[in-house]
């Protein structure tokens, strides 16, 4: 195997900042490290440019990154609307199994 060691917190911050720079609809990114396996990054992206859904079921997208390398990891992104974010904060919508807002780190556009 080649490559650098995986540093989850550093990579999460990098992904969050890159997504905030490149997607004008993202209002905030929330990194959820608690309960996540060592090789997994969980991000919630609150995006005002995605359409409202009638169904509030939440399904993160799995991006496997650097497969076969020391820096191999999974990046899960849950893209949600601002109204879904409000419902999550009020406990009206449940996060995916094992996800929690406890210990979340928030990133916003500069």
Secondary structure, 3 states (H helix, E strand, C coil): CCCCCCCHHHHHHHHHHHHHHHCCCEEEEEECCCCCCCCEEEEEEEECCCCCCCCCCCCCEEEEECCCCCCCEEEEEEEECHHHHHHHHCCCCCCCCCCCCCCCEEEECC
